[in-house]
Amino acid sequence: MKQKWKIFKSIHFKIALVFVLMMLLTLEIVGTVFVRQLEYQSLTTFKDSIQLKPYVNTSLKKQLTNKNQIKANKQIRTILQDADFSKVDEITVVDARDNIRGTSQTSEQYLVGQKNTDSDIKSALYSGKTIEKNSSNNNSRYYTMVKPLINSAKNQNNIKGVVYIRANLRPVYQNINRITTIYLFAAVLSIILGVILTLVISRAITKPIDELKKQTEQIARGDYSGHVQVYGNDELGQLAHAVNNLSVQVEESQESTESERRRLDSVLDNMTDGVMATDRRGIVTIVNDEVLDLLNDEKDQVVGRPILNVLNLQNKYTLKNLIDDPGQIILDFSNDEHQLILSTHFSLIQRKSGFINGIVCVFHDVTAQQKIDADRRQFVSNVSHELRTPLTSIHSYIEALLDGAWEDKKLAPKFLKVTQDETNRMIRMINDLLTLSRMDSGTQSYNTELVNINRLFNYVLDLFDMIVKSDDTKKTYKIKRDFTKQDLWAEIDTDRFTQVIDNIMNNAVKYSPDGGVITCRLYENHNRIVMSISDQGLGMPKAALKHIFDRFYRVDKARARAQGGSGLGLAISKEIVESFGGNIHVNSVEGKGSTFYITLPCETVEEDLWDDGEA
């Protein structure tokens, strides 16, 4: 007995019953076919009735080719008003340039002359094909037709424009509804019982299926709180039990997975090193933000690409090389704009069985460390070289004195003078190194004050003029001054800035020819004080200009060393000027001389607050 009732509860029985009922409802299906056919015939007849008459097409094409658009637009409006369009709600004429030339709507005459925005009209203009479409709006149905106006002249089809027709289908469907109502009244008695049975059975089947659908959608959204109500022990009831169990298991699995993912994301995001992981084919699957910042890439530009291509290693390594011998590789991503050197360490992702799932790559930015190491090596090399030369010279002269030269009244003073000069040279270089060290560490102190740059510059140049006039001057030169008459003030340390001017002027004197002219200029430009010192010396090659402010750099090392230069003066000058918010640079042409430019922020000062007698 239970077995029989189980059969009746089966969804297969329900489906079979539905099919039986559908057979009983054949009459309704026949009626539907009848109504569809009636609708088709009625719509066809209606569409034929609203087609434009040939003479209207001819008149519209003629007006669209009329060069006098204003007159043509008036004629188009007259044609649309005179034609019999009682069944049409709207007619719009658009020319080949997508301009609206006329419309039957009195309230939309302002659109004439404007660009058309309807996509169907644009498609008809481009394709030359008639476009028909049924649409609904506010419980009303409309039929729209866009028909090209084609001028078949000289066997060439030229689209002169299109006609847009929109007609209300309400009369058509009202007629169809009347006929359908008559048919329904005739069939209602025969199908009412089938409808009732269909609703009951459909409700019994669709309600649990609908609840199953809602629950699965809820699970897909990540919400596992709901449960499907079980209505019976049929297949749908068993499916509901399975979905409820699945919901619980997926929730537990999702919570575990989400917890692990959050933990992994937290670790990756808070790492100071970059991390990148790949699958077993070497395709990048995971990157943290640090990697993206280092490589200056977006996530979608890295994920999904082979790791060898991302790191530009495709010409040096293969994926098999990284798997067989994972280890550390130094990558240099430096370019003209910035330096970037990364230390990368590769390791394998393996299961307990030894199967390789992928590769993990950890990035560490060693640019600063590499630069420090290089600078340290260069510094030690430069200092060793600079100290070895004067020490060698001192050692040689002292040996000569010890060998008896001290008894020679002519040689001994010369040897001692050379020893003293070399010692002073080393002292100057060590003092310069200490100054740079204090600047690098930020411990260099400045006594800044508002200074009249005109007077300070003149003061330093006056000292050099006095040197020229002294009797023991070995080289003569002339200083030409081109200063603005306006007093320019800046917040600087007078002693330190005097050191900058003195250093540049000394270089100009050293490298200028005998009798040369040193031109000094001072002016204001965009609230910046600009000072320039130009000489007529040897100049510098273009390649040397970007290194001229580097420490220990000298264009002509032999000549600079012979004249007592250490290669630190311009480096110190650059640090001093920049500490005051200024800038220093040089322009030079080899064989024609050099010009050093110094810019400083110009301070606004009320002149009557200052004593004219003080600098």
C-alpha positions in Angstrom: 0.0 0.0 0.0 2.8 2.4 0.9 4.5 1.5 -2.4 1.4 2.7 -4.2 1.3 6.0 -2.4 5.0 6.4 -3.0 4.4 6.2 -6.7 1.8 8.9 -6.5 4.3 11.1 -4.6 6.9 10.6 -7.3 7.8 13.6 -9.4 7.8 11.3 -12.4 4.0 10.7 -11.8 3.5 14.4 -11.5 5.3 15.1 -14.7 3.2 12.4 -16.4 0.0 13.9 -15.1 1.0 17.3 -16.4 1.6 15.8 -19.9 -1.9 14.2 -19.7 -3.4 17.5 -18.8 -1.5 19.2 -21.6 -3.1 16.7 -24.0 -6.4 17.7 -22.7 -5.6 21.3 -23.3 -4.9 20.7 -27.0 -7.9 22.9 -27.7 -6.2 25.8 -26.0 -3.1 25.2 -28.0 -5.0 25.3 -31.2 -6.6 28.5 -30.1 -3.2 29.9 -29.4 -2.0 29.0 -32.9 -5.2 30.6 -34.2 -4.6 33.8 -32.3 -0.9 34.0 -33.4 -1.9 33.6 -37.1 -4.6 36.2 -36.6 -2.1 38.5 -35.1 0.3 38.0 -37.9 -2.2 38.6 -40.6 -3.6 41.7 -38.9 -0.1 43.2 -38.4 0.8 42.5 -42.0 -2.3 44.2 -43.2 -1.7 47.2 -40.9 2.0 47.5 -42.0 0.9 47.6 -45.6 -1.6 50.3 -44.9 0.9 52.7 -43.4 3.5 52.4 -46.2 4.4 55.7 -47.9 2.8 56.3 -51.3 5.3 56.4 -54.2 4.6 60.1 -54.9 5.4 60.9 -51.2 8.8 59.0 -51.5 9.6 60.9 -54.7 8.7 64.3 -53.2 10.8 63.7 -50.1 13.8 62.5 -52.1 13.5 65.6 -54.3 13.5 67.9 -51.3 16.4 66.1 -49.6 18.5 66.9 -52.8 17.5 70.5 -52.7 20.5 72.6 -51.7 18.3 75.3 -50.1 17.7 73.5 -46.9 15.4 76.1 -45.4 13.0 76.0 -48.3 13.3 72.2 -48.5 12.5 71.8 -44.9 9.3 73.8 -45.3 8.3 71.7 -48.3 9.0 68.5 -46.3 6.8 69.8 -43.5 4.0 70.6 -46.1 4.3 67.1 -47.6 4.1 65.4 -44.2 1.0 67.6 -43.3 -0.8 67.0 -46.6 -0.2 63.2 -46.8 -2.8 60.8 -45.3 -1.1 59.5 -42.2 -4.2 58.9 -40.1 -2.8 55.6 -38.7 0.6 57.0 -38.0 1.7 58.7 -34.8 5.0 60.1 -36.0 6.9 60.5 -39.2 10.5 61.9 -39.1 12.6 62.6 -42.2 16.4 62.4 -41.8 18.9 63.3 -44.5 22.1 61.3 -45.4 24.2 63.5 -43.1 22.1 62.4 -40.1 20.3 65.7 -39.8 16.6 65.8 -39.0 14.8 67.6 -41.9 11.2 67.3 -40.9 8.7 65.7 -38.5 5.0 65.3 -38.3 4.9 66.1 -34.6 3.9 69.7 -34.1 5.5 69.8 -30.6 8.9 68.5 -31.9 9.5 71.0 -34.7 12.4 72.3 -32.7 14.3 69.1 -33.6 14.5 70.1 -37.2 18.1 70.8 -38.1 19.5 68.9 -35.2 21.5 65.7 -35.3 19.6 62.5 -35.1 20.3 60.3 -32.0 18.3 57.2 -32.9 20.5 54.2 -33.4 18.0 52.5 -35.8 18.1 55.5 -38.1 21.9 55.5 -38.1 21.9 51.8 -38.9 19.5 52.3 -41.8 21.6 55.2 -43.2 24.8 53.1 -43.1 23.3 49.8 -44.3 20.7 51.1 -46.8 18.2 48.5 -45.4 14.8 48.9 -44.1 14.6 48.3 -40.3 11.3 47.2 -38.7 10.7 46.8 -35.0 7.9 46.3 -32.5 8.2 47.9 -29.1 6.1 48.7 -26.1 5.9 51.9 -23.9 3.4 52.7 -21.1 1.2 49.7 -21.8 1.1 50.6 -25.5 2.5 48.8 -28.4 4.2 50.5 -31.3 5.4 49.6 -34.7 8.5 51.5 -36.0 9.9 51.3 -39.5 13.0 53.1 -40.8 13.0 53.1 -44.6 15.9 54.5 -46.7 15.1 56.9 -49.4 17.3 55.6 -52.3 17.8 57.5 -55.5 18.5 55.0 -58.3 20.2 57.3 -60.7 22.7 56.2 -63.3 22.5 52.7 -62.0 24.0 53.8 -58.7 22.1 53.5 -55.4 22.5 56.7 -53.5 20.9 57.0 -50.0 19.4 60.5 -49.8 18.0 59.9 -46.3 15.5 57.8 -44.3 11.9 58.1 -43.2 11.2 57.1 -39.6 7.5 55.9 -39.1 6.0 55.1 -35.7 2.4 53.8 -35.5 0.3 52.8 -32.5 -0.7 49.1 -32.7 -3.5 49.6 -30.2 -6.3 49.4 -32.8 -4.8 46.2 -34.3 -4.6 44.5 -30.9 -8.0 45.7 -29.9 -9.5 43.9 -32.9 -7.4 40.8 -32.1 -8.5 40.9 -28.5 -12.2 41.1 -29.5 -11.8 38.0 -31.7 -9.8 36.3 -29.0 -12.4 37.0 -26.4 -15.1 35.4 -28.6 -12.9 32.4 -29.0 -12.1 32.2 -25.2 -15.7 32.4 -24.3 -16.4 29.4 -26.5 -13.5 27.4 -25.1 -13.6 28.4 -21.4 -16.0 25.7 -20.4 -13.9 23.0 -21.9 -10.6 24.1 -20.4 -11.6 25.4 -16.9 -11.1 22.1 -15.3 -7.7 21.6 -16.9 -6.6 25.0 -15.7 -7.5 24.2 -12.2 -5.7 20.9 -12.3 -2.7 22.5 -13.9 -2.5 25.2 -11.2 -2.7 22.7 -8.4 0.0 20.4 -9.8 2.2 23.3 -11.0 2.1 24.7 -7.5 3.0 21.4 -6.0 6.0 21.1 -8.3 7.2 24.7 -8.7 7.1 25.8 -5.1 9.9 23.5 -3.8 11.9 24.0 -7.0 11.6 27.8 -6.5 12.8 27.4 -2.9 15.7 25.3 -4.1 16.6 27.9 -6.6 16.5 30.7 -4.0 18.6 28.7 -1.6 21.3 27.9 -4.3 21.4 31.6 -5.3 21.8 32.5 -1.6 24.7 30.1 -1.3 26.2 31.5 -4.5 26.1 35.0 -2.9 27.9 33.5 0.2 24.9 33.5 2.5 24.5 30.0 4.0 22.0 30.9 6.8 18.8 29.7 5.0 17.4 26.2 4.7 15.0 24.7 2.2 11.7 23.5 3.6 11.0 19.8 2.9 7.5 19.2 1.7 7.7 15.4 1.2 9.8 12.4 0.6 9.8 12.5 -3.2 12.8 13.3 -5.3 12.3 17.1 -4.6 12.3 16.4 -0.9 15.4 14.3 -1.1 17.0 17.1 -3.2 16.0 19.6 -0.5 17.7 17.5 2.1 20.9 17.3 -0.1 20.9 21.1 -0.6 20.6 21.8 3.1 23.5 19.4 3.9 25.5 21.0 1.1 24.8 24.5 2.5 26.3 23.5 5.9 29.3 21.8 4.4 30.1 24.7 2.0 29.7 27.2 4.8 32.2 25.3 6.9 34.6 24.9 4.0 34.2 28.6 3.0 34.9 29.8 6.5 38.1 27.7 6.7 39.2 28.9 3.2 38.4 32.5 3.9 40.2 32.4 7.2 43.3 31.0 5.5 43.0 33.5 2.7 42.8 36.5 5.1 45.8 35.1 7.0 47.8 34.8 3.8 46.7 38.3 2.5 47.6 39.8 5.9 51.0 38.2 5.8 51.7 39.2 2.2 50.4 42.8 2.6 52.5 43.4 5.7 55.7 42.0 4.3 58.4 44.6 3.6 59.7 42.3 0.8 57.9 41.6 -2.4 56.4 38.1 -2.9 55.3 36.5 -6.2 54.0 33.0 -6.7 53.3 31.0 -9.8 51.5 27.8 -10.8 53.4 24.7 -12.1 53.6 26.2 -15.6 55.4 29.4 -14.3 52.3 31.6 -14.7 52.1 34.3 -12.0 49.1 33.7 -9.7 49.8 35.8 -6.6 51.6 39.1 -6.1 51.6 41.5 -3.1 51.6 45.3 -3.3 55.3 45.5 -2.6 56.1 43.7 -5.9 53.8 46.0 -7.8 55.4 49.0 -6.3 58.9 47.8 -7.1 58.1 46.8 -10.7 55.9 49.9 -11.2 53.2 47.6 -12.7 49.4 47.1 -12.2 48.2 43.8 -10.9 46.4 42.8 -14.1 49.6 43.4 -16.0 51.5 40.9 -13.9 49.0 38.2 -12.9 48.5 35.7 -15.7 51.9 36.3 -17.3 54.9 34.0 -17.3 57.3 34.9 -14.5 60.3 34.8 -16.8 58.6 37.6 -19.0 57.7 39.6 -15.9 61.3 39.6 -14.7 62.8 39.8 -18.2 64.7 36.5 -17.7 63.4 34.7 -20.8 66.7 35.2 -22.6 68.9 34.0 -19.7 66.9 31.3 -17.9 64.2 28.7 -18.6 61.5 27.6 -16.2 63.4 24.3 -15.9 66.5 26.2 -14.7 64.5 27.8 -11.9 63.0 24.5 -10.9 66.2 22.5 -11.0 68.4 25.1 -9.3 66.3 27.6 -7.4 68.4 30.1 -5.6 69.3 33.8 -5.5 69.5 36.1 -8.6 70.3 39.8 -8.7 68.1 41.7 -11.1 68.9 45.2 -12.3 65.9 47.2 -13.4 67.7 50.5 -13.5 67.1 53.0 -16.2 67.9 56.7 -17.0 65.3 57.9 -14.5 66.0 55.8 -11.5 68.0 52.9 -10.2 66.4 49.6 -9.0 68.4 46.5 -8.1 66.5 43.6 -6.6 67.8 40.5 -4.9 65.4 37.6 -5.8 65.3 34.3 -4.0 63.4 31.4 -5.7 62.0 28.4 -3.9 59.7 25.6 -4.9 56.1 24.8 -3.8 56.0 21.0 -3.4 53.6 18.5 -2.0 54.6 15.7 0.3 54.8 13.4 -2.7 57.4 15.7 -4.3 55.0 17.0 -7.0 55.9 20.6 -7.8 52.9 23.0 -7.7 54.8 26.2 -8.5 57.5 28.6 -7.6 57.7 31.3 -4.9 59.9 34.3 -5.5 60.8 36.8 -2.8 62.1 40.2 -3.8 64.3 42.5 -1.7 65.3 46.0 -2.8 69.1 46.2 -2.5 69.5 49.4 -4.5 70.5 51.5 -1.5 72.9 48.8 -0.2 74.5 48.4 -3.7 74.9 52.1 -4.0 76.3 52.4 -0.5 78.8 49.6 -1.3 79.7 51.2 -4.6 80.1 54.7 -3.0 82.1 53.2 -0.2 84.5 51.5 -2.6 84.7 54.6 -4.8 85.3 56.8 -1.7 88.0 54.6 -0.3 89.7 54.5 -3.8 89.5 58.3 -4.2 90.7 59.1 -0.8 93.5 56.6 -1.0 94.5 58.0 -4.3 94.3 61.6 -3.3 96.3 61.0 0.0 98.9 58.8 -1.6 100.0 61.5 -4.1 100.9 64.2 -1.5 102.2 61.6 1.0 104.5 60.2 -1.7 105.7 63.6 -2.5 106.3 64.5 1.2 108.0 61.2 1.7 110.4 61.7 -1.2 111.4 65.2 -0.1 111.9 64.2 3.5 114.1 61.3 2.4 116.1 63.8 0.3 116.5 66.1 3.3 117.6 63.1 5.5 120.1 62.2 2.9 121.8 65.5 3.3 119.7 68.0 1.3 119.0 69.9 4.5 122.6 71.1 4.5 122.0 72.7 1.1 120.8 76.3 1.8 119.2 76.6 -1.6 117.5 73.2 -1.9 116.4 72.7 1.7 113.9 75.7 1.8 112.4 74.6 -1.5 112.0 71.0 -0.3 110.4 72.2 3.0 108.1 74.6 1.0 106.9 71.7 -1.2 106.3 69.6 2.0 104.4 72.4 3.6 102.2 72.9 0.5 101.4 69.2 0.2 100.6 69.1 3.9 98.3 72.1 3.6 96.7 70.4 0.6 95.9 67.3 2.6 94.6 69.4 5.5 92.3 71.2 3.1 91.0 68.0 1.6 90.4 66.4 5.0 88.5 69.6 6.1 86.4 69.4 3.0 85.7 65.7 3.7 84.6 66.6 7.2 82.4 69.3 5.9 80.7 66.9 3.5 80.4 64.3 6.2 78.5 66.8 8.4 76.3 67.8 5.5 75.5 64.2 4.8 74.6 63.5 8.4 72.6 66.7 8.8 74.8 68.1 11.6 76.2 71.0 9.6 75.1 74.2 11.2 74.3 77.4 9.3 74.0 81.0 10.7 71.4 82.3 8.2 70.3 85.9 7.9 68.8 88.2 5.3 71.7 89.3 3.1 71.9 91.9 0.3 73.3 89.7 -2.5 74.3 92.7 -4.6 76.7 93.9 -1.9 77.9 90.4 -1.0 78.7 89.6 -4.6 80.5 92.9 -5.1 82.4 92.4 -1.9 83.8 89.0 -3.0 84.6 90.4 -6.5 86.4 93.4 -5.0 88.8 90.9 -3.2 89.6 89.3 -6.5 90.2 92.7 -8.1 92.7 93.4 -5.3 94.5 90.2 -6.1 94.9 91.2 -9.7 96.5 94.6 -8.6 99.0 92.9 -6.3 102.6 92.9 -7.4 103.1 89.1 -7.1 100.2 88.1 -9.4 101.2 85.5 -11.9 98.1 85.8 -14.1 96.1 88.9 -15.1 92.4 89.0 -15.8 89.5 91.4 -15.9 86.2 91.1 -14.0 83.2 92.4 -15.8 80.1 93.1 -13.7 76.5 93.2 -15.1 74.3 93.7 -12.0 70.7 94.7 -11.7 70.2 98.1 -9.9 67.5 96.5 -7.7 68.7 95.2 -4.3 68.1 91.5 -4.1 67.8 89.8 -0.6 68.2 86.2 0.3 68.2 84.1 3.5 71.7 82.6 3.6 74.8 82.0 5.7 77.2 84.7 4.6 80.4 82.8 5.3 79.2 79.6 3.6 77.8 81.4 0.5 81.0 83.5 0.3 82.8 80.1 0.2 80.7 79.1 -2.9 81.4 82.3 -4.8 85.0 82.2 -3.9 85.3 78.5 -5.1 83.7 79.3 -8.5 85.7 82.4 -8.9 88.9 80.6 -8.1 88.1 78.0 -10.8 87.4 80.8 -13.3 90.7 82.4 -12.5 92.6 79.0 -12.7 91.2 78.0 -16.0 91.0 81.4 -17.7 93.8 82.4 -20.1 96.1 85.2 -19.1 94.4 88.5 -19.8 90.9 86.9 -20.0 87.6 88.4 -19.0 85.4 86.9 -16.2 81.8 88.1 -16.6 79.7 88.2 -13.5 75.9 88.8 -13.8 73.2 89.3 -11.1 69.5 89.7 -11.9 66.0 88.6 -10.8 63.8 86.1 -12.8 60.4 85.0 -11.6 61.1 85.8 -7.9 64.4 84.0 -8.1 67.9 85.5 -7.7 70.1 84.4 -10.6 73.9 84.8 -10.4 76.2 83.7 -13.2 80.0 83.6 -13.5 81.4 83.1 -17.0 85.0 82.5 -18.0 86.9 82.3 -21.3 88.8 79.2 -20.3 89.2 75.7 -21.8 85.5 74.7 -21.2 84.4 71.2 -20.5 83.3 68.3 -22.8 79.5 67.6 -22.8 80.0 64.2 -21.1 81.6 65.8 -18.1 78.8 68.3 -17.3 76.6 65.7 -15.5 79.5 64.7 -13.3 81.0 68.1 -12.5 79.4 68.3 -9.1 80.3 64.7 -8.1 82.8 64.3 -5.3 86.5 63.8 -6.4 85.5 64.4 -10.1 87.9 66.4 -12.2 87.8 67.0 -15.9 91.5 67.5 -16.2 92.9 65.5 -13.3 96.6 66.2 -13.9 96.1 70.0 -14.3 93.7 70.2 -11.3 96.0 68.3 -9.0 98.9 70.4 -10.1 96.9 73.5 -9.1 96.0 72.0 -5.8 92.4 71.0 -6.5 90.9 68.1 -4.5 87.7 67.6 -6.6 85.4 68.5 -3.6 84.9 72.2 -3.9 82.0 72.0 -6.4 80.4 69.2 -4.5 80.5 71.3 -1.3 79.2 74.3 -3.2 76.2 72.3 -4.5 75.3 71.1 -1.0 75.5 74.7 0.4 73.4 76.2 -2.3 70.7 73.5 -2.1 70.6 73.9 1.7 69.4 77.5 1.1 66.7 76.3 -1.3 68.7 77.2 -4.3 70.2 75.4 -7.3 73.5 75.4 -9.1 74.3 74.2 -12.6 76.8 74.8 -15.4 76.8 75.3 -19.1 80.0 74.8 -21.0 81.4 74.6 -24.5 84.8 72.9 -24.9 87.3 75.5 -26.0 85.1 78.5 -25.3 84.7 78.6 -21.6 82.1 77.8 -18.9 79.3 79.6 -17.1 78.1 78.6 -13.6 74.6 79.6 -12.6 73.4 80.0 -9.0 69.7 80.6 -8.2 68.3 81.5 -4.8 64.8 82.3 -3.5 64.3 86.1 -3.5 63.1 87.5 -0.2 60.9 90.6 -0.2 62.3 93.3 2.1 61.1 96.9 2.9 64.2 98.9 2.0 63.6 101.7 4.6 63.9 99.2 7.4 67.6 98.6 6.6 70.6 100.8 7.1 72.2 101.7 3.8 75.6 101.6 5.3 75.6 98.0 6.2 75.9 94.9 4.0 
